[in-house]
Structure formats: structure tokens, C-alpha cells
Amino acid sequence: MNRLRVLVADDEPVARRGLKKLLAAERDVDVVGEARDGREAVAAIRQLKPDLVLLDVQMPELDGIGVVRELEGRDLPGIVFVTAYDRYAIAAFDLHAVDYVLKPVQAKRFAAALERARQRLEGERPADLVGRIERLLAEYGRAGTTPDRIVVRSGSTTFFVKLEDIQWLEASGNYVRLHTAARDPRALVRDTLAHLAEWLPPNFLRVHRSAIVNLDAVAEVRTQPSGDGEIALKSGVRVGLSRRFHTAFYQRVGLPR
């Protein structure tokens, strides 16, 4: 392989710029394109046919795992996953020998992942890559893989928030705030409520376009004739219950409508 043709797929402009800056320091790399979400990534991979994709795991429209599932084996390039979340089973990446780098991306770790990708692309049969990726996807499909905590990164600090300690989750721009008794202002994760709702355990329920509550933390609920309402948590905090999620909430908690 003479030149490495790389596609950068990440919905954060700052992250894309950072990755391209790291790639610019490599003499044998050509950045052939970039994608802002999963759908763009699939289209760009099929059109540009890069050798390697730096693929953000968490993206709108279609996440990184979904991107891989969308691609047929013959369209699958080399993949280096870029992720900030341990809920994407970093252990599975290691187990199935799939390259990844953690956000915030460190230059030394990035260089090591890029070098491994070069070596694999030069010596690995496409079927081997497809096999490893398929085993990784199967790992995600297994029951019982839901984690019991969320990783939060704040600057150079990384800490864990246990799900059982979260009273409710609130959309905050491009982030989600985790509300706990500790009220730690750093407890922000870059994600969407819709995506979190896909993997959170059943005691977490979407009750508003901007809120998910832990049902174990609910003290009472009041509704209005319009269908909108308000949920009072045991901590005294009140969270809106919108008409859109009213029926699902009452069914989940076993109350008559």
C-alpha cells in the first residue's frame, strides 16, 4: 500500500478537525472525505471507497455500529472506531481485535492505532476483517450486555456515574445532563436522549422530549385534562410529563389512564 486513503466520520466539527490535524502529520495519508453523520458516512464509503475510516461510534441518524451493519462485506473498508463511551464495550473491541481510539484522542494512541491499521490492511484478507467485525456486532447483540454505569469525561478527568444513582436525565444542547443526588455539574455526556433510551434498563423511561426519569426515583405524578402533567421525584425535583409520553408512562407504572 503506497498512500492510505482515509475518510473521517464524526458529527462534531471540532473532532473532525482534530482527527484531520493528526492525519496531516502522516506522510502517507490522504484524507479523501468526511461525513457528519452515519448516513453520510455510508454514502461516502460507497462512493469514495476509502482504505480506512475513522468512525465515530456515537453519531446522529445512524451510529458507527449501524454504519458497519449497513455496509455489505465487499464495501467494508478498514475501520478505526472513535469513541468516548465505555458502554460500547471497549472490551469487545479488544476481544475481536478491532482498532479503536478513545476521545479525547491522544496523539500517541492515535498513531499506534493508525500503524496497526496499516499493517492489517497490507497483510489481512478482506474476509478476515469482515469476520472480526461480524463477531463484534454479534457481541453487541447478546443479552445482558447493558452496563451499570456511564462514563463521564470532563477535561482530563474521567469518572463513572452508576445508573442506580441517576434520578433523571435532561437534554442540554448536544449533551445530556445526568441528575444525581450529588448534583455534580460535570455530569454531562455527549449523547442524545433517544440514543440513551435504546439501551437504558426498563426502569428508565422517556417522559418528555427533553427528559428521561428513573422510575425508582418517582414519588408522585399529576396530570391535566390536556394530557400533559408533572412528575415529582423523591428528591423534590419536578419533571414535565408531556402528552406524547403520557400513555407509555401510565402503562409502565401500572396506573389507570
Accessible surface in RSA format (square Angstrom, percent):
REM  Atomic radii and reference values for relative SASA: ProtOr
REM  Chains: A
REM  Algorithm: Lee & Richards
REM  Probe-radius: 1.40
REM  Slices: 20
REM RES _ NUM      All-atoms   Total-Side   Main-Chain    Non-polar    All polar
REM                ABS   REL    ABS   REL    ABS   REL    ABS   REL    ABS   REL
RES MET A   1   104.46  54.1  32.54  21.5  71.92 171.2  44.05  37.5  60.40  80.0
RES ASN A   2   139.37  96.1 117.68 113.7  21.69  52.2  29.79  71.7 109.58 105.9
RES ARG A   3   111.16  46.7 102.20  52.1   8.96  21.3  53.10  72.6  58.06  35.2
RES LEU A   4     1.64   0.9   1.27   0.9   0.37   0.9   1.27   0.9   0.37   1.0
RES ARG A   5    82.90  34.8  82.90  42.3   0.00   0.0  36.16  49.4  46.74  28.3
RES VAL A   6     0.00   0.0   0.00   0.0   0.00   0.0   0.00   0.0   0.00   0.0
RES LEU A   7     0.03   0.0   0.03   0.0   0.00   0.0   0.03   0.0   0.00   0.0
RES VAL A   8     0.00   0.0   0.00   0.0   0.00   0.0   0.00   0.0   0.00   0.0
RES ALA A   9     0.21   0.2   0.00   0.0   0.21   0.5   0.00   0.0   0.21   0.6
RES ASP A  10     0.10   0.1   0.10   0.1   0.00   0.0   0.10   0.2   0.00   0.0
RES ASP A  11    38.73  27.1  23.11  23.0  15.62  36.9   4.28  10.1  34.46  34.4
RES GLU A  12    44.64  25.6  44.08  33.4   0.55   1.3  15.78  30.5  28.85  23.6
RES PRO A  13    71.51  52.1  70.68  64.4   0.83   3.0  71.38  58.9   0.13   0.8
RES VAL A  14   106.16  69.9 103.60  93.8   2.56   6.2 103.60  90.0   2.56   6.9
RES ALA A  15    20.18  18.6   8.28  12.8  11.90  27.1  19.07  26.8   1.11   2.9
RES ARG A  16    22.91   9.6  22.91  11.7   0.00   0.0   1.07   1.5  21.85  13.2
RES ARG A  17   140.94  59.2 135.30  69.0   5.63  13.4  65.80  89.9  75.14  45.5
RES GLY A  18    33.45  41.3   0.00   N/A  33.45  41.3  31.75  87.1   1.70   3.8
RES LEU A  19     5.90   3.3   4.58   3.3   1.32   3.3   4.58   3.2   1.32   3.5
RES LYS A  20    62.70  30.6  59.75  36.7   2.94   7.0  29.62  26.7  33.08  35.2
RES LYS A  21   164.48  80.2 153.49  94.2  10.99  26.2 101.87  91.7  62.60  66.7
RES LEU A  22    43.64  24.3  40.29  28.8   3.35   8.4  41.35  29.0   2.29   6.2
RES LEU A  23     1.73   1.0   0.03   0.0   1.70   4.3   0.19   0.1   1.54   4.1
RES ALA A  24    86.72  79.7  47.07  72.6  39.66  90.2  60.34  85.0  26.38  69.9
RES ALA A  25    84.56  77.7  48.49  74.8  36.06  82.0  60.62  85.4  23.93  63.4
RES GLU A  26    42.65  24.5  35.49  26.9   7.15  17.0   1.84   3.6  40.80  33.3
RES ARG A  27   225.66  94.7 204.90 104.5  20.76  49.4  84.08 114.9 141.59  85.8
RES ASP A  28    41.69  29.2  40.94  40.7   0.75   1.8  23.14  54.5  18.55  18.5
RES VAL A  29    14.50   9.5   0.57   0.5  13.93  33.6   0.57   0.5  13.93  37.8
RES ASP A  30    56.96  39.9  53.41  53.2   3.55   8.4  20.12  47.3  36.84  36.7
RES VAL A  31    59.50  39.2  27.88  25.2  31.62  76.2  27.88  24.2  31.62  85.8
RES VAL A  32    42.34  27.9  15.64  14.2  26.70  64.3  23.70  20.6  18.64  50.5
RES GLY A  33    19.30  23.8   0.00   N/A  19.30  23.8  19.06  52.3   0.24   0.5
RES GLU A  34    72.18  41.4  51.00  38.6  21.17  50.4  24.82  48.0  47.36  38.7
RES ALA A  35     0.46   0.4   0.30   0.5   0.16   0.4   0.46   0.6   0.00   0.0
RES ARG A  36   145.14  60.9 142.62  72.7   2.53   6.0  44.12  60.3 101.03  61.2
RES ASP A  37    25.20  17.7  25.20  25.1   0.00   0.0   1.41   3.3  23.79  23.7
RES GLY A  38     0.00   0.0   0.00   N/A   0.00   0.0   0.00   0.0   0.00   0.0
RES ARG A  39   120.05  50.4 114.61  58.4   5.45  13.0  48.21  65.9  71.85  43.5
RES GLU A  40    55.81  32.0  50.58  38.3   5.23  12.5  35.27  68.2  20.54  16.8
RES ALA A  41     0.00   0.0   0.00   0.0   0.00   0.0   0.00   0.0   0.00   0.0
RES VAL A  42     9.43   6.2   9.43   8.5   0.00   0.0   9.43   8.2   0.00   0.0
RES ALA A  43    61.04  56.1  51.73  79.8   9.32  21.2  58.19  81.9   2.86   7.6
RES ALA A  44    14.86  13.7  11.26  17.4   3.60   8.2  14.52  20.4   0.34   0.9
RES ILE A  45     2.30   1.3   0.88   0.7   1.42   3.4   0.88   0.6   1.42   3.8
RES ARG A  46   101.11  42.5  92.34  47.1   8.77  20.9  39.07  53.4  62.03  37.6
RES GLN A  47   146.12  81.7 116.16  84.9  29.96  71.3  39.00  83.0 107.12  81.2
RES LEU A  48    54.99  30.6  47.20  33.8   7.78  19.6  49.72  34.9   5.26  14.2
RES LYS A  49   136.15  66.4 122.37  75.1  13.78  32.8 103.34  93.0  32.81  34.9
RES PRO A  50     7.39   5.4   0.01   0.0   7.38  26.8   0.01   0.0   7.38  45.8
RES ASP A  51    39.96  28.0  33.40  33.2   6.56  15.5   6.55  15.4  33.41  33.3
RES LEU A  52     0.85   0.5   0.85   0.6   0.00   0.0   0.85   0.6   0.00   0.0
RES VAL A  53     0.00   0.0   0.00   0.0   0.00   0.0   0.00   0.0   0.00   0.0
RES LEU A  54     0.67   0.4   0.61   0.4   0.07   0.2   0.61   0.4   0.07   0.2
RES LEU A  55     0.00   0.0   0.00   0.0   0.00   0.0   0.00   0.0   0.00   0.0
RES ASP A  56     2.77   1.9   2.57   2.6   0.20   0.5   0.05   0.1   2.72   2.7
RES VAL A  57     0.06   0.0   0.06   0.1   0.00   0.0   0.06   0.1   0.00   0.0
RES GLN A  58     7.34   4.1   7.04   5.1   0.30   0.7   2.45   5.2   4.89   3.7
RES MET A  59     3.55   1.8   0.00   0.0   3.55   8.4   0.39   0.3   3.16   4.2
RES PRO A  60    58.38  42.5  50.08  45.7   8.30  30.2  58.16  48.0   0.22   1.3
RES GLU A  61   130.34  74.8  87.50  66.2  42.84 102.0  20.88  40.4 109.46  89.4
RES LEU A  62    28.52  15.9  24.22  17.3   4.30  10.8  27.98  19.7   0.54   1.4
RES ASP A  63    26.87  18.8  22.16  22.1   4.71  11.1   2.22   5.2  24.65  24.6
RES GLY A  64     0.00   0.0   0.00   N/A   0.00   0.0   0.00   0.0   0.00   0.0
RES ILE A  65     8.41   4.8   8.41   6.3   0.00   0.0   8.41   6.1   0.00   0.0
RES GLY A  66    11.10  13.7   0.00   N/A  11.10  13.7  10.54  28.9   0.56   1.2
RES VAL A  67     0.00   0.0   0.00   0.0   0.00   0.0   0.00   0.0   0.00   0.0
RES VAL A  68     5.60   3.7   1.83   1.7   3.77   9.1   1.83   1.6   3.77  10.2
RES ARG A  69   129.88  54.5  99.74  50.8  30.15  71.8  49.13  67.2  80.75  48.9
RES GLU A  70    71.39  41.0  55.92  42.3  15.47  36.8   8.18  15.8  63.21  51.6
RES LEU A  71    14.53   8.1   0.00   0.0  14.53  36.5   0.22   0.2  14.30  38.5
RES GLU A  72    88.14  50.6  81.66  61.8   6.48  15.4  39.83  77.0  48.31  39.4
RES GLY A  73    35.87  44.2   0.00   N/A  35.87  44.2  18.61  51.1  17.25  38.6
RES ARG A  74   202.98  85.2 156.51  79.8  46.47 110.6  75.96 103.8 127.02  77.0
RES ASP A  75    31.80  22.3  19.49  19.4  12.31  29.1   7.63  18.0  24.17  24.1
RES LEU A  76    23.77  13.2   6.07   4.3  17.70  44.5   6.58   4.6  17.19  46.2
RES PRO A  77    13.86  10.1   2.94   2.7  10.92  39.7  13.86  11.4   0.00   0.0
RES GLY A  78     5.74   7.1   0.00   N/A   5.74   7.1   5.00  13.7   0.74   1.7
RES ILE A  79     9.30   5.3   0.17   0.1   9.13  22.0   0.17   0.1   9.13  24.8
RES VAL A  80     1.24   0.8   1.24   1.1   0.00   0.0   1.24   1.1   0.00   0.0
RES PHE A  81     0.06   0.0   0.06   0.0   0.00   0.0   0.06   0.0   0.00   0.0
RES VAL A  82     0.52   0.3   0.52   0.5   0.00   0.0   0.52   0.5   0.00   0.0
RES THR A  83     0.76   0.5   0.00   0.0   0.76   1.8   0.76   1.0   0.00   0.0
RES ALA A  84    22.35  20.5  19.17  29.6   3.18   7.2  19.17  27.0   3.18   8.4
RES TYR A  85    11.52   5.4  11.06   6.3   0.45   1.2  11.20   8.4   0.32   0.4
RES ASP A  86    47.38  33.2  38.37  38.2   9.01  21.3  19.37  45.6  28.01  27.9
RES ARG A  87    30.21  12.7  11.48   5.9  18.73  44.6   4.65   6.4  25.56  15.5
RES TYR A  88    13.42   6.3  13.33   7.6   0.09   0.2  13.42  10.1   0.00   0.0
RES ALA A  89    33.26  30.6  24.07  37.1   9.19  20.9  33.22  46.8   0.04   0.1
RES ILE A  90    30.54  17.4  29.81  22.2   0.73   1.8  29.81  21.5   0.73   2.0
RES ALA A  91    77.36  71.1  66.45 102.5  10.91  24.8  71.38 100.5   5.98  15.8
RES ALA A  92     3.45   3.2   1.19   1.8   2.27   5.2   2.59   3.6   0.86   2.3
RES PHE A  93     0.12   0.1   0.00   0.0   0.12   0.3   0.00   0.0   0.12   0.3
RES ASP A  94    90.20  63.2  68.79  68.5  21.41  50.6  31.05  73.1  59.15  59.0
RES LEU A  95   123.61  68.8  93.34  66.8  30.26  76.1 101.55  71.3  22.05  59.3
RES HIS A  96    21.69  11.9  17.06  11.9   4.63  11.8  17.43  18.0   4.26   5.0
RES ALA A  97    39.97  36.8  32.12  49.6   7.85  17.9  39.97  56.3   0.00   0.0
RES VAL A  98     6.49   4.3   1.88   1.7   4.61  11.1   3.03   2.6   3.46   9.4
RES ASP A  99    10.84   7.6   7.02   7.0   3.82   9.0   2.24   5.3   8.60   8.6
RES TYR A 100    25.05  11.7  25.05  14.3   0.00   0.0   5.59   4.2  19.46  24.0
RES VAL A 101     0.48   0.3   0.39   0.4   0.09   0.2   0.48   0.4   0.00   0.0
RES LEU A 102    64.23  35.8  59.99  42.9   4.25  10.7  59.99  42.1   4.25  11.4
RES LYS A 103    26.86  13.1  25.81  15.8   1.05   2.5  25.07  22.6   1.79   1.9
RES PRO A 104    79.54  58.0  69.21  63.1  10.34  37.6  75.69  62.5   3.85  24.0
RES VAL A 105    38.30  25.2  12.80  11.6  25.50  61.5  12.86  11.2  25.44  69.0
RES GLN A 106   109.64  61.3 107.01  78.2   2.63   6.3  43.00  91.5  66.65  50.5
RES ALA A 107    63.21  58.1  52.60  81.2  10.61  24.1  52.83  74.4  10.38  27.5
RES LYS A 108   185.31  90.4 174.41 107.0  10.89  25.9 123.85 111.5  61.46  65.5
RES ARG A 109    77.74  32.6  73.75  37.6   3.98   9.5  51.33  70.2  26.41  16.0
RES PHE A 110     4.22   2.1   4.07   2.5   0.15   0.4   4.07   2.5   0.15   0.4
RES ALA A 111    45.02  41.4  40.91  63.1   4.10   9.3  41.79  58.9   3.22   8.5
RES ALA A 112    42.15  38.8  32.32  49.9   9.83  22.4  40.86  57.5   1.29   3.4
RES ALA A 113     0.76   0.7   0.76   1.2   0.00   0.0   0.76   1.1   0.00   0.0
RES LEU A 114     1.62   0.9   0.86   0.6   0.76   1.9   1.23   0.9   0.39   1.0
RES GLU A 115    74.45  42.7  74.45  56.3   0.00   0.0  36.06  69.7  38.39  31.3
RES ARG A 116    85.83  36.0  85.21  43.4   0.62   1.5  45.07  61.6  40.76  24.7
RES ALA A 117     5.06   4.7   2.41   3.7   2.65   6.0   5.06   7.1   0.00   0.0
RES ARG A 118    32.96  13.8  32.96  16.8   0.00   0.0  20.49  28.0  12.47   7.6
RES GLN A 119   106.59  59.6  96.36  70.4  10.24  24.4  35.02  74.5  71.57  54.3
RES ARG A 120    66.23  27.8  62.47  31.8   3.76   8.9  27.34  37.4  38.89  23.6
RES LEU A 121    48.29  26.9  27.24  19.5  21.05  52.9  29.58  20.8  18.71  50.4
RES GLU A 122   110.61  63.5  72.45  54.8  38.16  90.8  23.65  45.7  86.96  71.0
RES GLY A 123    68.85  84.9   0.00   N/A  68.85  84.9  36.65 100.6  32.20  72.1
RES GLU A 124    47.66  27.4  26.99  20.4  20.67  49.2  15.54  30.1  32.12  26.2
RES ARG A 125   160.61  67.4 157.94  80.5   2.67   6.3  66.10  90.3  94.51  57.3
RES PRO A 126   107.52  78.4 100.71  91.8   6.82  24.8 107.37  88.6   0.15   1.0
RES ALA A 127    70.58  64.9  54.82  84.6  15.76  35.9  60.23  84.8  10.35  27.4
RES ASP A 128    51.99  36.4  45.42  45.2   6.57  15.5  17.83  42.0  34.15  34.1
RES LEU A 129    19.00  10.6  19.00  13.6   0.00   0.0  19.00  13.3   0.00   0.0
RES VAL A 130    30.91  20.3  30.91  28.0   0.00   0.0  30.91  26.9   0.00   0.0
RES GLY A 131    17.44  21.5   0.00   N/A  17.44  21.5  16.83  46.2   0.61   1.4
RES ARG A 132    25.40  10.7  25.40  12.9   0.00   0.0  19.50  26.7   5.89   3.6
RES ILE A 133     3.13   1.8   3.13   2.3   0.00   0.0   3.13   2.3   0.00   0.0
RES GLU A 134   104.30  59.9  97.83  74.0   6.46  15.4  35.81  69.3  68.49  55.9
RES ARG A 135   127.71  53.6 123.48  62.9   4.23  10.1  58.67  80.2  69.03  41.8
RES LEU A 136     0.08   0.0   0.08   0.1   0.00   0.0   0.08   0.1   0.00   0.0
RES LEU A 137    25.27  14.1  23.31  16.7   1.96   4.9  23.58  16.6   1.69   4.5
RES ALA A 138    58.49  53.8  43.47  67.1  15.02  34.2  54.66  77.0   3.83  10.1
RES GLU A 139    30.89  17.7  30.64  23.2   0.25   0.6   2.85   5.5  28.04  22.9
RES TYR A 140    46.62  21.8  27.26  15.5  19.35  50.4  27.79  20.9  18.83  23.2
RES GLY A 141    61.85  76.3   0.00   N/A  61.85  76.3  31.27  85.8  30.58  68.5
RES ARG A 142   140.72  59.1 129.27  65.9  11.45  27.3  46.71  63.8  94.01  57.0
RES ALA A 143   104.93  96.5  69.07 106.6  35.86  81.6  79.29 111.7  25.64  67.9
RES GLY A 144    81.65 100.7   0.00   N/A  81.65 100.7  39.56 108.6  42.09  94.3
RES THR A 145    69.92  49.7  45.22  45.8  24.70  58.9  36.31  48.8  33.61  50.8
RES THR A 146    70.76  50.3  46.21  46.8  24.55  58.5  20.94  28.1  49.83  75.3
RES PRO A 147    34.43  25.1  20.96  19.1  13.47  49.0  31.91  26.3   2.52  15.7
RES ASP A 148    88.56  62.0  82.08  81.7   6.48  15.3  41.63  98.0  46.93  46.8
RES ARG A 149    79.13  33.2  79.13  40.3   0.00   0.0  13.01  17.8  66.12  40.1
RES ILE A 150     3.87   2.2   3.12   2.3   0.75   1.8   3.87   2.8   0.00   0.0
RES VAL A 151     6.62   4.4   2.35   2.1   4.27  10.3   2.35   2.0   4.27  11.6
RES VAL A 152     0.35   0.2   0.00   0.0   0.35   0.8   0.35   0.3   0.00   0.0
RES ARG A 153    66.12  27.8  39.85  20.3  26.27  62.5  16.94  23.2  49.18  29.8
RES SER A 154    36.84  31.1  26.22  35.0  10.63  24.5   8.19  17.4  28.66  40.1
RES GLY A 155    67.24  82.9   0.00   N/A  67.24  82.9  45.39 124.6  21.85  48.9
RES SER A 156   124.26 105.0  78.52 104.8  45.74 105.4  56.88 121.1  67.37  94.4
RES THR A 157    60.65  43.1  56.11  56.9   4.53  10.8  29.83  40.1  30.82  46.6
RES THR A 158    67.51  48.0  41.48  42.1  26.03  62.0  25.29  34.0  42.22  63.8
RES PHE A 159    37.43  18.7  35.03  21.7   2.39   6.2  37.43  22.7   0.00   0.0
RES PHE A 160   109.91  55.0  84.81  52.5  25.11  65.3  84.81  51.4  25.11  71.9
RES VAL A 161    14.06   9.3  11.38  10.3   2.68   6.5  14.06  12.2   0.00   0.0
RES LYS A 162    94.55  46.1  93.01  57.1   1.53   3.7  39.97  36.0  54.58  58.1
RES LEU A 163    11.42   6.4  11.42   8.2   0.00   0.0  11.42   8.0   0.00   0.0
RES GLU A 164   136.07  78.1 104.72  79.2  31.34  74.6  39.99  77.4  96.07  78.4
RES ASP A 165    72.78  51.0  63.24  62.9   9.54  22.6  19.57  46.1  53.21  53.1
RES ILE A 166     0.82   0.5   0.00   0.0   0.82   2.0   0.02   0.0   0.80   2.2
RES GLN A 167    34.95  19.5  34.65  25.3   0.30   0.7  10.55  22.5  24.39  18.5
RES TRP A 168    28.28  11.3  28.28  13.7   0.00   0.0  26.76  14.3   1.52   2.5
RES LEU A 169     0.00   0.0   0.00   0.0   0.00   0.0   0.00   0.0   0.00   0.0
RES GLU A 170    58.33  33.5  58.33  44.1   0.00   0.0   5.13   9.9  53.19  43.4
RES ALA A 171    39.50  36.3  25.77  39.8  13.73  31.2  25.84  36.4  13.66  36.2
RES SER A 172    46.61  39.4  34.80  46.4  11.82  27.2  12.13  25.8  34.48  48.3
RES GLY A 173    82.07 101.2   0.00   N/A  82.07 101.2  44.22 121.4  37.85  84.8
RES ASN A 174   121.31  83.7 107.85 104.2  13.46  32.4  19.27  46.4 102.04  98.6
RES TYR A 175    89.32  41.7  88.25  50.2   1.07   2.8  54.51  41.0  34.81  42.9
RES VAL A 176     0.69   0.5   0.69   0.6   0.00   0.0   0.69   0.6   0.00   0.0
RES ARG A 177    64.64  27.1  64.64  32.9   0.00   0.0  15.75  21.5  48.88  29.6
RES LEU A 178     2.72   1.5   0.00   0.0   2.72   6.8   0.00   0.0   2.72   7.3
RES HIS A 179    44.21  24.2  42.13  29.3   2.08   5.3  25.17  25.9  19.04  22.2
RES THR A 180    14.62  10.4  11.07  11.2   3.54   8.4   6.98   9.4   7.63  11.5
RES ALA A 181    86.02  79.1  59.57  91.9  26.45  60.2  65.05  91.6  20.97  55.6
RES ALA A 182    84.91  78.1  49.19  75.9  35.72  81.3  61.41  86.5  23.50  62.3
RES ARG A 183   181.65  76.3 158.82  81.0  22.82  54.3  64.78  88.5 116.86  70.8
RES ASP A 184    34.29  24.0  28.01  27.9   6.28  14.8  15.28  36.0  19.02  19.0
RES PRO A 185   102.15  74.5  89.76  81.8  12.40  45.1  94.51  78.0   7.65  47.5
RES ARG A 186   103.80  43.6  93.87  47.9   9.93  23.6  47.45  64.8  56.35  34.2
RES ALA A 187     1.37   1.3   1.37   2.1   0.00   0.0   1.37   1.9   0.00   0.0
RES LEU A 188    50.87  28.3  44.74  32.0   6.13  15.4  44.74  31.4   6.13  16.5
RES VAL A 189     5.69   3.7   1.85   1.7   3.85   9.3   5.69   4.9   0.00   0.0
RES ARG A 190    33.60  14.1  29.63  15.1   3.96   9.4  20.77  28.4  12.83   7.8
RES ASP A 191     5.39   3.8   0.00   0.0   5.39  12.7   3.17   7.5   2.22   2.2
RES THR A 192    64.57  45.9  60.83  61.7   3.74   8.9  59.37  79.7   5.21   7.9
RES LEU A 193     6.16   3.4   2.45   1.8   3.71   9.3   2.45   1.7   3.71  10.0
RES ALA A 194    59.53  54.7  53.02  81.8   6.51  14.8  55.11  77.6   4.42  11.7
RES HIS A 195    24.99  13.7  23.90  16.6   1.08   2.8  24.09  24.8   0.90   1.0
RES LEU A 196     1.29   0.7   1.29   0.9   0.00   0.0   1.29   0.9   0.00   0.0
RES ALA A 197    48.32  44.4  24.34  37.6  23.98  54.5  26.98  38.0  21.34  56.5
RES GLU A 198   136.26  78.2  95.30  72.1  40.96  97.5  45.16  87.4  91.10  74.4
RES TRP A 199    37.76  15.2  28.52  13.8   9.24  21.7  34.75  18.5   3.02   4.9
RES LEU A 200    17.07   9.5   1.26   0.9  15.81  39.8   1.26   0.9  15.81  42.6
RES PRO A 201    35.63  26.0  30.20  27.5   5.43  19.7  35.44  29.3   0.19   1.2
RES PRO A 202   104.85  76.4  96.67  88.1   8.18  29.7 104.25  86.1   0.59   3.7
RES ASN A 203    42.81  29.5  37.18  35.9   5.63  13.6  22.33  53.7  20.48  19.8
RES PHE A 204    14.67   7.3   1.06   0.7  13.60  35.4   1.06   0.6  13.60  38.9
RES LEU A 205    17.42   9.7  16.04  11.5   1.38   3.5  17.42  12.2   0.00   0.0
RES ARG A 206    49.66  20.9  46.44  23.7   3.22   7.7  13.57  18.5  36.09  21.9
RES VAL A 207     0.00   0.0   0.00   0.0   0.00   0.0   0.00   0.0   0.00   0.0
RES HIS A 208    49.15  26.9  49.15  34.2   0.00   0.0  20.63  21.3  28.52  33.2
RES ARG A 209   172.91  72.6 162.91  83.0  10.00  23.8  50.41  68.9 122.50  74.2
RES SER A 210    33.01  27.9  32.83  43.8   0.18   0.4  15.24  32.4  17.77  24.9
RES ALA A 211     3.21   3.0   3.21   5.0   0.00   0.0   3.21   4.5   0.00   0.0
RES ILE A 212     1.15   0.7   1.15   0.9   0.00   0.0   1.15   0.8   0.00   0.0
RES VAL A 213     0.00   0.0   0.00   0.0   0.00   0.0   0.00   0.0   0.00   0.0
RES ASN A 214     5.18   3.6   5.18   5.0   0.00   0.0   0.00   0.0   5.18   5.0
RES LEU A 215    31.79  17.7  19.14  13.7  12.65  31.8  19.23  13.5  12.56  33.8
RES ASP A 216    94.69  66.3  81.48  81.1  13.21  31.2  31.96  75.2  62.73  62.6
RES ALA A 217    13.83  12.7  11.06  17.1   2.76   6.3  13.83  19.5   0.00   0.0
RES VAL A 218    29.30  19.3  15.10  13.7  14.20  34.2  15.10  13.1  14.20  38.5
RES ALA A 219    62.50  57.5  26.91  41.5  35.60  81.0  31.56  44.4  30.94  82.0
RES GLU A 220    76.41  43.9  68.36  51.7   8.04  19.1  33.26  64.3  43.15  35.2
RES VAL A 221    31.85  21.0  11.30  10.2  20.55  49.5  11.51  10.0  20.35  55.2
RES ARG A 222   147.09  61.8 141.34  72.0   5.75  13.7  53.71  73.4  93.37  56.6
RES THR A 223    57.94  41.2  26.94  27.3  31.00  73.9   1.29   1.7  56.66  85.6
RES GLN A 224   112.04  62.7 103.46  75.6   8.58  20.4  29.12  62.0  82.92  62.9
RES PRO A 225   151.52 110.4 107.61  98.1  43.91 159.6 121.70 100.5  29.82 185.4
RES SER A 226    57.33  48.4  38.41  51.3  18.92  43.6  49.01 104.4   8.32  11.7
RES GLY A 227    13.12  16.2   0.00   N/A  13.12  16.2  13.12  36.0   0.00   0.0
RES ASP A 228    60.79  42.6  60.79  60.5   0.00   0.0  16.94  39.9  43.85  43.7
RES GLY A 229    13.64  16.8   0.00   N/A  13.64  16.8   2.51   6.9  11.13  24.9
RES GLU A 230    68.26  39.2  67.29  50.9   0.98   2.3  16.65  32.2  51.61  42.1
RES ILE A 231     0.00   0.0   0.00   0.0   0.00   0.0   0.00   0.0   0.00   0.0
RES ALA A 232     7.73   7.1   7.56  11.7   0.17   0.4   7.56  10.6   0.17   0.5
RES LEU A 233     4.31   2.4   0.26   0.2   4.05  10.2   0.26   0.2   4.05  10.9
RES LYS A 234   146.28  71.4 112.20  68.8  34.08  81.2  73.69  66.3  72.59  77.3
RES SER A 235    53.72  45.4  14.76  19.7  38.95  89.7  28.12  59.9  25.60  35.9
RES GLY A 236    55.46  68.4   0.00   N/A  55.46  68.4  35.67  97.9  19.79  44.3
RES VAL A 237    47.18  31.0  40.86  37.0   6.31  15.2  47.02  40.9   0.16   0.4
RES ARG A 238   118.91  49.9  91.58  46.7  27.33  65.1  32.76  44.8  86.15  52.2
RES VAL A 239     5.13   3.4   2.33   2.1   2.80   6.7   5.13   4.5   0.00   0.0
RES GLY A 240    34.54  42.6   0.00   N/A  34.54  42.6  22.03  60.5  12.51  28.0
RES LEU A 241     2.02   1.1   0.00   0.0   2.02   5.1   0.26   0.2   1.77   4.8
RES SER A 242    23.18  19.6  20.98  28.0   2.20   5.1  22.30  47.5   0.88   1.2
RES ARG A 243   163.60  68.7 154.53  78.8   9.07  21.6  44.83  61.3 118.77  72.0
RES ARG A 244   186.07  78.1 148.91  75.9  37.16  88.5  65.08  88.9 120.99  73.3
RES PHE A 245    26.03  13.0  25.78  16.0   0.25   0.7  26.03  15.8   0.00   0.0
RES HIS A 246    26.97  14.7  26.97  18.7   0.00   0.0  15.20  15.7  11.76  13.7
RES THR A 247    44.14  31.4  43.92  44.5   0.22   0.5  29.14  39.1  14.99  22.7
RES ALA A 248    47.35  43.5  41.22  63.6   6.13  13.9  43.38  61.1   3.96  10.5
RES PHE A 249     1.11   0.6   1.11   0.7   0.00   0.0   1.11   0.7   0.00   0.0
RES TYR A 250    20.89   9.8  20.87  11.9   0.02   0.1  11.77   8.8   9.12  11.2
RES GLN A 251   127.12  71.1 101.24  74.0  25.88  61.6  39.58  84.3  87.54  66.4
RES ARG A 252   111.78  46.9  82.62  42.1  29.16  69.4  30.90  42.2  80.87  49.0
RES VAL A 253    53.18  35.0  22.01  19.9  31.17  75.1  30.14  26.2  23.04  62.5
RES GLY A 254    63.77  78.6   0.00   N/A  63.77  78.6  34.57  94.9  29.20  65.4
RES LEU A 255    83.15  46.3  73.64  52.7   9.51  23.9  74.84  52.6   8.31  22.4
RES PRO A 256   114.32  83.3  95.26  86.8  19.06  69.3 107.26  88.6   7.06  43.9
RES ARG A 257   191.75  80.5 127.45  65.0  64.30 153.1  61.12  83.5 130.63  79.2
END  Absolute sums over single chains surface
CHAIN  1 A    13296.9      10339.6       2957.3       6905.3       6391.7
END  Absolute sums over all chains
TOTAL         13296.9      10339.6       2957.3       6905.3       6391.7
